[in-house]
Amino acid sequence: MDQSGITPNTSNQQLVNGSDNDSATALLQEKQARRRENLGDVTFREYMTVGILCFVNLINYMDRFTIAGVLADVKSEFNIGDDWAGLLQTVFVIAYMVFAPMFGYLGDRYSRRKIMAAGVALWTMTTFAGSYVTNYYWFAVFRGLVGIGEASYSTIAPTIISDLFVGNVRSKMLAFFYFAIPVGSGFGYIVGSVAGAIAGDWRWGLRVTPVLGAAAVILVAFVMQDPERGQAEESTMKPTSYGDDLRALVKNPSFMLSTLAFTCVAFVTGALAWWGPLFIYLGLNLQPGVAISKERVSLVFGGITMASGLAGVPLGAWLGAALLKRFPRAHPFICGAGLLVSAPAMALGMLLTQYYFYAPFVFMFIGEVALNLNWAIVADMSLYIVIPPRRSTAEAFQILISHMLGDAGSPYLIGVISESLKRSLGSGDMESPSMSVQFRALQYALFVTCFVEVIGGAFFLMTTKYIVRDKQKVDRAIAEAEAHGSEASHSQAQEENVPGE
């Protein structure tokens, strides 16, 4: 068995050697292009399925960042510091990443509709129940349960899109799907702050998404389409063992390098999303004559996050589609360039927060737009460099690595660094550090994210060396499996037509 998970048969061996290899790939790509290259070919039910997936992804990220919009109130409620506040997000992400491989395995083998419906129901109920918990430790436990439910959805949803579409249409649908991430995150800040302010209790911010989640469960269970795995590519490939899946993924350089790069993206987005509103609130209130509320900062930060997603995700998808035909290595190059542009923009935004009112927002918007270029592109790359029956496992593996080394620890790490710096900057006075000390400690801690962005950009640029070769391997494997399936069907038909003696 080769690395692709396909056992070549002798009669089709020519498909995986020499020039026949390239011709098989070309024929497969031409066939896919004829089949699904225009949005006009997409059926109403397929549009409905993508719309449902986007809706669930939207409320998924709303729920994830609602607490970040009311973080100052959460700290006051439970009487905790930056480190314990960061731990809330870390608990969520640890549960999310630990259970992702299990859902990846199930998603490649069982009903994705049932798995996703159960997962959305779980995080909807635990979010609502957790909003009534008054003990910090139990509150953290419920955030972990929310992470388990969200893992079931995030691991499987992109693979449904990959099984419905190919080529340019798949890229556009993935852009639409991942467009919901920054927009949902922005809504999370807004919903958390506005609902909490209206009700006079931050906990009401957590009770909005469960209502939407209940509707999402019904839509997933009864309306969403669950296609056959590899349907869009007419793939006849069958799942291999879980061990073979993992070995093939580890030996796939494009997948591993892009996963490491995306880990840096997760580290940065996790830290900035969690600490960004509080950092800006502290910095702006240090300026003479400025008195801005936590709720207004969360509202503005949420608006910037949404606007950057509205600009960045479609821009990344458009650049990828425009450049890919002339420059086959365009996808990882765009992602890498985006991170290398984002790093200095974010650094400038952090440096100017204490001195200017509008400049920090402008530079952070630029930084987030550049960061958002990669969302749809990374997902597209991860799908076309992995064979169809292995894609849920690949998504789960990428989630595990990127969150384990990324945003599982970044909010807590930034909080720990900030608390440590408060001691030195505040001359040991930890009972009531001044606003200036709190801001400076958090600022120095957040500068770590800029260095991580540069590392991520380097990993993406390294991916450009392997991306074309690894995509061709997948195309060849699908072409070989299709040819093998055709020969098997032809042989069976001949045997059935042989007259009996």
N, C-alpha and C positions, 0 to 999 in steps of 0.2 A: 504493500500500500504506500502511495507516495504522500508527500506533505499535504496535498490538497484533500486527502481523505478518499481518493478514488483509486480503485484497483484497475490498471489498464488491462484490456484484453488484447490478445495477440493481433487479431484482425484489425484493431483500431490503433495500433501502436504508432502508425504514421501520423496520427493527429497530434502527438506530443513530441515530434522530432522535426527539426529543421524548418524549411519554408512552409511545410504543411501546417506547422504550428501557427504561424502568422495568418495563413489563409483561413484556418478554422476560426481564429479569433475575429478576423475581419468579417467572415460570413455571419458569425453570431451577433456582432455589433450591428451589422446592416439589418439583420432580421429584427433585432430589438428596436432599432431606430424606426423602421417601418411600422412597428406595432404600437409604440407608445411615445412618439416624439412630440406630439401636439396636445395641448390642453383640451382641444376640441374632442379628442378621443376619450376623455375621462367621463365616466358615467355619473349620473346623479348620486347613486348609492356610494360610489367611491369618494365623491366630494363630501357627502355626508359623513363618511368614515373619517376622513382627514379632519373635517370640522369638529367632530366629537373628540378626536385625539388632541386637537389643539385646545379645545375648551378644557379638557381635563388637565392638560399641561399648564394652562393658564392658572387654574385654581390651585394646582399642585404647588407652583412657585409663589402664589399669593400666600398660601398657608405657611410655606417655609420661611418667609421673611416678614410676616406680620409682627412677630415678636421683636425683630430688629427695629421696627418703626416705633415701638414703645419701650425700648430697652432701658431707658433711664427710669421709667416707672416700675419695670420689673425688678431692677436693682434695689429700688427703694422698698418695694413690697416685701422682698425676701431678705433685705439687709445684706447684700452681697457686694463684692468688689468686681473689678474687671475680669479677674481670672475665673471666678465662679459663673459670671455672666457668659463668658465665652464657652464655658464647659457645657452650657445648655445646647448650643449648636453642635458641639463636638459629639455629645451623646446621640443626638439625632442622626448625624452623618455616620457614626460608627455602626449604628443599627442598620442604617440604609445600605452601607457597603457590605456588611457581613452577610446580609440576607440576599444581596443581589445575585451571587453565584447560584444559589438554590433556585431562584426564579428564572435565571438564564437557562439552567438545565431543564426546568419544567417547560419553559417557553419554547424550546426547540422540539418538544416531544408531545405536549398535551394542549388542550384547548386554551388559547390565549385569551379568549373572551371571558371565560370563567375565572381565570387567574387574575385578570385585571379588575373585573367587577368585585371580586372578593377583596383585593388589595385596596381599591378606592373606598369600599365600605369600611375597612378597618381603619384607615387613617382619618376618615370622616368622623367615625364614632369616637376615636381616641382624642382627636383634637377638641371635640365638643366636651367630652368628659374631663379632659385635662384643664379646661378653662375654669372648672370649679374647685380644683385642688389648691389648697393653701399651704402645703408643706413643700419646700424646695425640692427635696429628694424625690418625692412622689411626682412632682411636676416634671422633673428630669426623666423619670421612668416613662411617663406618658409621651414625652417628646420622642423617646426611643421607639415606642410603639408606632408613632406616626411615621417614623423613618422606615419601619418594616413595611407598612402599607404602601408607601410611596415607591419603595424599591421594586415592588411587583409591577407597577405601572411603567416607570422610567426604563426598566430593562427591556421590556417587550414592545412598547409602542413604536419605536423606530423601525423594528423589523416588519411590522405590518405594512408600513409605507413602502418598505423595500420590496415586499412581495406583491404589491399592487402596481408599482411603476418601475420603469428603468430610465436610464439616460437623463436627458434634460428635464423631463417631467418629474422624475424622482427628486432631482436637485431642487426644483421649485417647491415641491410639496414638503420636503425636509426644511427648506427655508421658512415656509409658512408655519411648520410645527415648532421649530426652534425660535421663531419670532416671538412665541408665547413666553419664553423664559425671561428676557429682560422686561417685557411688558407686564407679565405676572408678578415679577419681583417688585416692580414699581408700584403696582396696585397693592401689593402686600404692605409696603410702607404707608401708603395713603389710607387704605382700609383700617390698618391698625391704629394710626394716629387719629383719623377722623371719627371712627366708631367709638374709640376710647374717650375722645374729647366730648362727643355728644352725650354718651351715657355716663360720663364722669367716672368710668372704671375701665382700665386698659383691657380687662378680660373680655369685654364685649367685642373687641377686635378679633378674638379667636373664634367667635361664634357666627361669623359671616360665611366663611368658606364651607363649614359643614352643611349648610342649607344648599349651597351650590353642588356640593359633593353628592348629596342624596339624588339630585337630578342626574348627575354624571353616572351614577351606578345604573340607573334605569336605561340611560342611553347606551352605555357599554354593553349591558346584558341583552338588550332587545333590538337595538338598531344598528350598532356597529358591525361592519363586515369583517370576518376573520378568514382571509384567503389561505389557500394552500401554500406551504412554504416553497419559495422559488417559483410561484405561479407566473409572475410577470416575465421571468426569463425562460419559462417553459422548462425549468430544471427538473430532472428526474432523480436528482441526487438524494440519497437517504442519509439520515444521521449516523455518524460514527460514534465510537465510545467516547465517554467524557474525557478519558485520559488522552485519546488521540486528538480530540479537540484542543485541549490545553497545550499539548506538545506542538501542534501545528501553529497555534497562535504565538507561542514563545519563539518559534523559529521564523516567524514572519517579521522581518525588520521594519517594514513600513508601519505595521500595526503597533509594534512595541515602541518605536520612536515617537509616533504620533500620540500614543497613550501617555508616554512620559511628558511630552509637550503639553498635552491636555491636563495632566496632573498639575503643572505649573499654573495653567489657567484656572483650575479649580481652587488652588491655594489662594490665588489673588482675589478671585471673585468672592470666595467664602469670607476672607478677611475684610475686604472693603464693604461687602454687603452688610456684614454684622456690625462693624465699627464705624462705617462712614458717617451716618447721621449724627452719632454722638460726637465724633471728632469735629465735624463742621459746626455743630452747636457750640462746642467749647471754644473753638477758634474765633467764630464771629462775635461771640459775646465778650471777647477780650478787646475788641476794637472800640475806641471811644465813641460814645453816642449810639452804639448798637445794642439793642435789647430784643432778641428774637426768641420765640418760644420753641420748645422741643417739637411740638406738633407741627409748627410751620416748617422747621428744618426737614422733618421727615416727609412732609408734603412736597417740598421743593426737590429733595433728594430722590423721592419716588418719581417725580416728573422727569427729572434728568435721566434716571435709569430707563424709563419708558421711552423717552425721546431718542436716547442713544440706541436702544433696541430697534426702534422704528427706522433709524438711519443705518445702523451697522449691519444687522442681519441681512436685509435685502441687498445692501451694497456688496457684502461678501459673496452672496449667491450670484449676483449679477457679474461681478468681476470673475468669479470662477467659471461661469458659463461662457463669458466673452473671451477669456484667455485660454481655456482648456484645449480647444481645437488647435490653436497655433502653438501653445506651450503646454505639453502634457504634464509638466511638473508644476503647473500653476497653483493647484490647491494648497499643498504644504508651503509653497513660497508666499502666498497671500497671508496665510495664518502666521508665518514667522515674521513677515514684515509688519503685520498688525501689532504683534506684541512688542516689537522693537520701536514702534512709533508710540505705543501706549505708555511705555515705561517712563520716558522723560516728561510726557504730558501729565501723567499722574504725579510725578515728583514735583513739578512746578505748581500744580494745584495744591499739594500739601504744604509747600513752602509759602505760598501766598495767602493761605487761609487766615492767618492772624492779622494781615495788613490790608487786604482788599476785600470788598464784599462780593463783587461779581466775577472777578478774575478766577478764583478757585472753581466756581461752577463751570466757567467756560473751558478751562483746561481739563477738568474732570470729565466733562462731556466729550471732549476730543479723545481723551484716553479711553473712555468706555466705548465710543464708537469703534475705535481701532481694535479694542478687545473683542467686541461683538462680531467682528468680521469672521471669526473662526467657527461659530456655533454650528451653522448648517454645513459648512465645508468639512469639518472634522467628522460629523456624522456620515456624510456622503462617502468620505474616504474609507471609514471603518466598514462600510457596507460593501463597497466594490472591491476591496482587497481581501474579503473573506467569503467563502462559499456559502450559498443560501442556507443549508441545514445547520450552519455553525454560527449564525449571526446573533441569535439571542445570547449564546454563550460568550461571544465576543463582546457584546454590549455589557454583559454582566462583569466580565473580566476587566473591561476598561473602567467601569464604575468602581469596582473594587480597588484597583490600583490608584486611579485618580483621586478618589475620596480618602483612601487610607493614607496616602502621602500628601494629599492636598488639603481640601477644606475640612477633613475630619479633625485636623490638628491646628489649622491656621487661626481660627477665632480664639481658641484657647491659648495658643502660643503667643499671639499678639497681646492677649490679656495678661499673660504671665510676664512678658517683657515689660509691658506698661507698668504693672504693679511693682516690678523690681526697680524700674527707673524712677518711680515716684519716691522711693526711699533715698536715692542718691540726689535727685533734683530737689527734694523737699527737706534735705538735711535730716532725714530720719523721722520726720513728723508725718506719720501715717494715719493719725486720728482724723485730721481734717485738712488734707492737702488742698492748696489753693487751686482755683480754676486754671491759672497759668501753669502750675506743675502738672495737673491732670492732662492739659492739652499737650504740653511739650513731651510728656512721657508717651502719650498715645501717638504723637507725630513721629517720634524716633522709631517706635515699634512698627508703624505702618510703612516706613521706608523699606523694610524688608521685602515688601511685595514688589517693589520696583526692580530689585535685583533678581527676584524669582521670575519676573516677566522676561528679562534678558535671557535667562537660562532656557525658558520655554521657547523663545524665539530661535535659539540655537538648535534645539531639538527638532523643531519644524523644518529648519533649513537642511538639517542632516537627512530628513525624510525624503527630500527631493531626489536624493541619489537612488532610492530603491522603489519609489512609488509606481513608476511605469512598469517595471519588471514584475512586481507583485500583482498588479492589476491584470497583466497579461496571463499570469499563472491561473488566476481565477477564471478568466474567460476561456482559457484552454480546457480547464477541468470541466466547466459546464458543457462546452462543445463536445468533449470526449464522452461525457456521460449521456448526452443527448444522442450521439451517434451509436453508442453502445446499446441504448434503449431501443433505438430504431431497428438495429440489427436483430436484437433479441425478439422484438415483435414480429419482424419479417420471418425469422426462423420458426417461430411458434405458428405463424399462419401457414407456412409451408407444411409443417408437420400435421396440422389439423386438416389440410387439404389432401393428404396422401390417402388413397383408397385402402381400406382394410383388406386383408388377404381372405 
